[in-house]
Amino acid sequence: DVYKRQLLSAVPVIATNVGGLPDLVQEGISGKLVPPRNPQALAAAIVSSLQNREEARRLTVEGQKIARHLFDVQRTAREVAQIYSQLAPGITTPAMQPCPQFAPGITTPTTQPCPQ
């Protein structure tokens, strides 16, 4: 969750190359990955980001684009609905309607009223 927030923030992401982080942070595209337990590599990545502002800005912009795509609520809802339809082909999901008074771009099932 911390890395999701950092990808969406206005700073470049520098993360250790462990666990699922390489799925979120793409080396040289959306941030920098350093080996775990390597403070020298971490320091070098931080210094590099501070010295090369153009690269840091590019990493930040690309990281924000990737994070917005990966964590888009509508896309995630569609993918979950698709998985459910594959697992239970006879069951359908309700149609969705926009709920602009709740949040622009957020939808709810048509069988439920928009939240007030």
C-alpha positions in Angstrom: 0.0 0.0 0.0 2.9 2.4 0.7 4.3 1.8 -2.7 0.9 2.4 -4.4 0.7 5.7 -2.7 4.3 6.6 -3.5 3.7 5.7 -7.2 0.8 8.2 -7.2 2.7 10.9 -5.4 5.0 13.4 -7.0 8.3 11.8 -6.1 10.2 9.0 -7.8 9.9 5.5 -6.3 13.0 3.7 -5.1 12.3 0.3 -3.8 14.0 -3.0 -2.9 13.8 -5.7 -5.5 11.8 -8.2 -3.3 8.4 -9.8 -3.1 5.8 -8.2 -5.3 7.5 -4.8 -5.6 9.0 -5.5 -9.1 5.4 -6.0 -10.2 4.6 -2.4 -9.1 7.9 -0.7 -9.8 9.4 -1.3 -13.2 13.2 -0.6 -13.1 14.0 2.5 -15.1 10.4 3.0 -16.2 8.3 3.8 -13.1 11.1 3.9 -10.5 14.3 2.3 -9.4 14.8 -1.1 -7.9 17.8 -1.8 -5.6 19.0 -5.1 -4.2 17.7 -5.9 -0.7 20.1 -5.2 2.3 22.3 -3.0 0.1 22.5 0.5 1.7 25.1 1.6 -0.8 22.8 0.8 -3.8 19.9 2.6 -2.0 22.0 5.6 -1.3 23.3 5.7 -4.9 19.7 5.5 -6.3 18.6 8.4 -4.0 21.6 10.5 -5.0 21.1 9.7 -8.7 17.4 10.9 -8.4 18.4 14.1 -6.7 21.1 14.9 -9.2 19.2 13.9 -12.3 15.9 15.9 -12.0 14.8 15.1 -15.5 15.0 11.4 -15.0 13.3 11.7 -11.6 10.5 13.6 -13.2 10.1 11.0 -16.0 10.0 8.1 -13.5 7.4 10.0 -11.5 5.2 10.6 -14.4 5.4 7.1 -15.7 4.9 5.7 -12.2 1.7 7.7 -11.8 0.4 6.5 -15.2 1.1 2.9 -14.3 -0.4 3.2 -10.8 -3.6 4.9 -12.2 -4.0 2.0 -14.6 -3.2 -0.8 -12.1 -5.4 0.6 -9.3 -8.4 1.8 -11.4 -11.5 0.9 -9.6 -13.6 0.4 -12.7 -11.0 -1.8 -14.4 -10.6 -3.9 -11.3 -14.4 -4.3 -11.0 -14.6 -5.4 -14.6 -11.8 -7.9 -14.2 -13.4 -9.4 -11.0 -16.8 -9.6 -12.7 -15.1 -11.4 -15.6 -13.4 -13.9 -13.3 -16.8 -14.6 -11.6 -18.5 -15.1 -14.9 -15.8 -17.6 -15.9 -16.2 -19.5 -12.5 -20.0 -19.4 -12.5 -21.1 -19.0 -16.1 -24.9 -19.0 -15.4 -24.7 -16.1 -13.0 -24.7 -12.6 -14.4 -23.7 -9.3 -12.7 -26.2 -6.5 -12.5 -26.0 -3.6 -14.9 -24.1 -0.6 -13.6 -25.3 3.0 -13.5 -23.3 6.2 -12.9 -23.5 7.8 -9.5 -22.1 11.3 -10.1 -23.3 12.7 -6.8 -21.2 10.1 -5.0 -18.0 10.4 -7.0 -17.5 11.1 -10.7 -16.8 7.9 -12.7 -18.0 5.6 -9.9 -20.9 3.3 -10.7 -23.2 1.1 -8.6 -25.5 -1.8 -9.6 -28.8 -0.6 -11.1 -30.7 -2.6 -8.5 -29.3 -0.3 -5.8 -29.9 3.4 -5.5 -26.9 5.8 -5.6 -25.6 6.5 -2.1 -26.8 9.9 -0.7 
